[in-house]
Amino acid sequence: MPETPEMEIYKNYLTKWVKDKRIIESNVLRAKSLNLESADFCQRMTGRHIKDITRRGKYLIFHLDNDHYLLTHMMLDGRLYYLPAENIETLSQSEVLHSDAEELKQSIKELPGKASVVFGLSDGSVLFFCSLTLGYLHYLGQEPLNEKLQELGKDPLDPNFRAEDFIQLFEGKRGMIKPWLMNPKNIAGVGNAYSNEGLFRAGILPTRLISSLSRDDKVGLYHSLVTILKDSIRLGGDMEERFAPWDDFTGGYNPHFQSYDREGKACLSCHEMIQKMEVGGRNAFFCSHCQK
């Protein structure tokens, strides 16, 4: 599932390649991904100017020129794909927008899954929202958007979010640390991969009880988590699927994981084996020697 680094990389790409363009036409191939009827959604999108793209946790927010927004969450399998006009070889933009999901998958080999929603943009390029089986793309006004975002906890990359703010979040909290980190009501945008990595670098077992954490543990976890998220953004995140035909950056962080998805491999710090167990319904990867 895309987490904060992957969504931040998407945001950066979209800001460069999609911001300030107009949506000329839309094609909805999976109506269940929307909160409106397909025809209504397409009508509302036609001619809309994309003023900005921002991120909050795992959400991307497209700011439109009519004081409305598109809020998208990729969930487990959702992906974005951008096809510049010069890379549309076998089909024109109009043909792309009037093709079904199977035709698109056959024509555009690098498409990261079945297209759910497709936008034709004013410069002839095309933006695909793919595999939104669990994910969604919702058209919202300001108040419904605010209500949705108010459900989220602090974004760890907010420049105003400091170690002291992180420590305060633990007041009155109970249970194990890893499920707490992954709860978006506590920290927005941290999922299985980066909760494992943050805990490994901080030397904290995923099963540690919050009540057992010292102040130093919490400060160390804060710095570990923020550093890892920033490093992942800098190196390309964890997703294998490219954002565009020319994208050779996405996925560059994958070789740098030290615990996540490394069961049975030697710990890079002490050479003991990385172990795996289920914690809070999700896989936890850890080194029992380095983490306490």
Residue pairs with C-beta under 8 A, 6 or more apart in sequence:
1 58
1 74
1 75
1 76
1 191
1 192
2 10
2 58
2 74
2 78
2 79
2 237
2 239
3 58
3 189
3 190
3 191
3 193
3 194
3 238
4 55
4 57
4 58
4 155
4 156
4 157
4 188
4 189
4 190
4 194
4 229
5 194
5 229
5 232
5 233
5 237
5 238
5 253
6 237
6 238
6 239
7 55
7 57
7 58
7 59
7 60
7 74
7 189
8 55
8 157
8 233
8 237
9 233
9 236
9 237
9 243
9 249
9 250
10 55
10 60
10 80
10 243
11 53
11 54
11 55
11 60
13 82
13 243
13 244
13 247
14 53
14 60
14 62
14 80
14 82
15 52
15 53
17 82
17 84
17 125
17 244
18 50
18 53
18 82
18 121
18 125
18 127
19 50
19 51
19 52
19 53
20 49
20 50
20 51
21 49
21 50
21 121
21 122
21 123
21 125
22 47
22 48
22 49
22 50
22 121
22 122
23 45
23 46
23 47
23 48
23 50
23 119
23 120
23 121
23 122
24 46
24 47
24 120
24 121
24 122
25 42
25 46
25 94
25 97
25 119
25 120
26 41
26 42
26 45
26 46
26 97
26 117
26 118
26 119
26 120
27 42
27 97
27 98
27 99
27 115
27 117
27 118
27 120
28 34
28 38
28 41
28 42
28 116
28 117
29 100
29 101
29 114
29 115
29 116
29 117
29 118
30 101
30 114
30 116
30 117
30 132
30 133
31 37
31 38
33 116
33 117
33 129
33 132
33 135
33 136
33 137
34 41
34 117
34 136
34 137
34 138
34 139
35 136
35 138
35 139
35 140
36 44
36 139
41 139
44 68
44 139
45 119
45 139
48 64
48 65
48 66
49 64
49 65
50 62
50 63
50 64
50 65
51 63
51 64
51 65
52 62
52 63
53 60
53 61
53 62
53 63
54 60
54 61
54 63
55 61
56 149
56 152
56 155
56 188
56 189
57 152
57 153
57 155
57 184
57 188
57 189
58 73
58 74
58 184
58 188
58 189
58 191
59 71
59 72
59 73
59 148
59 149
59 152
60 71
60 72
60 73
61 69
61 70
61 71
61 72
61 145
62 69
62 70
62 71
62 72
63 69
64 70
67 141
67 142
68 139
68 140
68 141
68 142
69 139
69 140
69 141
69 142
69 145
70 137
70 138
70 139
70 140
71 137
71 138
71 140
71 145
71 148
72 78
72 129
72 132
72 135
72 136
72 137
72 138
73 135
73 136
74 80
74 132
74 135
75 132
75 133
75 134
75 135
75 136
76 133
76 134
76 135
77 113
77 131
77 133
77 134
77 135
78 116
78 129
78 130
78 131
78 132
78 133
78 134
78 135
79 112
79 113
79 130
79 131
79 239
79 241
80 127
80 128
80 129
80 130
80 243
81 108
81 110
81 111
81 112
81 127
81 128
81 130
81 241
81 242
81 243
81 244
82 125
82 126
82 127
82 128
82 243
82 244
83 96
83 108
83 125
83 126
83 127
83 128
83 244
83 245
84 125
84 244
84 245
84 246
85 93
85 123
85 124
85 125
87 244
87 245
88 96
88 124
88 126
90 107
90 108
91 99
91 107
91 108
93 120
93 124
93 125
93 126
94 120
96 104
96 107
96 108
96 118
96 120
96 126
97 118
97 120
97 126
99 107
101 114
101 115
101 116
102 114
104 111
104 114
104 115
104 118
104 128
105 111
105 114
105 115
110 242
110 245
111 128
111 130
112 130
112 131
112 241
112 242
113 130
113 131
113 241
114 130
114 131
115 128
115 129
115 130
116 129
116 130
116 131
116 132
116 133
116 135
116 137
117 128
117 129
117 132
117 137
118 126
118 127
118 128
118 129
119 126
119 127
120 126
121 127
129 135
129 137
140 148
151 184
151 185
152 184
152 185
152 188
153 169
153 183
153 184
153 185
153 186
153 187
153 188
154 161
154 165
154 166
154 169
154 186
154 187
154 188
155 161
155 187
155 188
155 189
156 166
156 187
156 188
156 189
156 190
156 225
156 226
156 229
157 189
157 226
157 229
157 230
163 218
163 219
163 222
163 223
166 218
166 219
166 221
166 222
167 215
167 218
167 219
167 222
169 186
169 187
170 210
170 213
170 218
173 180
173 186
173 210
174 209
174 210
174 211
175 209
175 210
176 206
176 207
176 208
176 209
176 210
176 279
176 280
177 199
177 204
177 206
177 207
177 208
177 209
177 210
177 213
177 221
178 195
178 196
178 199
178 206
178 207
178 279
178 280
178 282
178 284
179 279
179 280
179 281
179 282
180 186
180 210
181 187
181 190
181 195
181 198
181 199
181 225
182 190
182 191
182 192
182 195
182 280
182 282
190 198
190 225
190 229
192 260
192 282
192 283
193 238
193 257
193 260
193 261
194 225
194 228
194 229
194 232
194 260
195 206
196 206
196 259
196 260
196 284
196 285
196 286
197 224
197 228
197 257
197 258
197 259
197 260
198 221
198 224
198 225
198 228
199 205
199 206
199 221
199 224
199 259
199 286
199 291
200 258
200 259
200 260
200 285
200 286
200 287
200 290
200 291
201 224
201 227
201 228
201 258
202 217
202 220
202 221
202 223
202 224
202 225
203 220
203 290
203 291
203 292
204 213
204 217
204 220
204 221
204 291
204 292
205 286
205 288
205 291
205 292
206 279
206 284
206 286
206 291
207 277
207 279
207 284
208 292
213 221
231 253
231 256
232 238
232 253
232 256
235 252
235 253
235 256
236 249
236 250
236 251
236 252
236 253
237 250
237 251
237 252
237 253
238 251
238 253
238 254
238 257
239 250
239 251
240 250
240 251
240 254
241 250
241 251
242 248
242 250
242 251
243 250
258 267
258 268
258 269
259 267
259 274
259 285
259 286
259 287
260 285
261 285
262 274
262 285
263 274
263 275
263 276
263 285
264 273
264 274
265 273
265 274
266 272
266 273
266 274
267 273
267 274
267 287
267 289
267 290
269 287
269 290
270 287
270 289
270 290
272 287
272 288
272 289
272 290
273 287
274 285
274 286
274 287
275 285
275 286
275 287
275 288
276 283
276 284
276 285
277 283
277 284
277 286
278 284
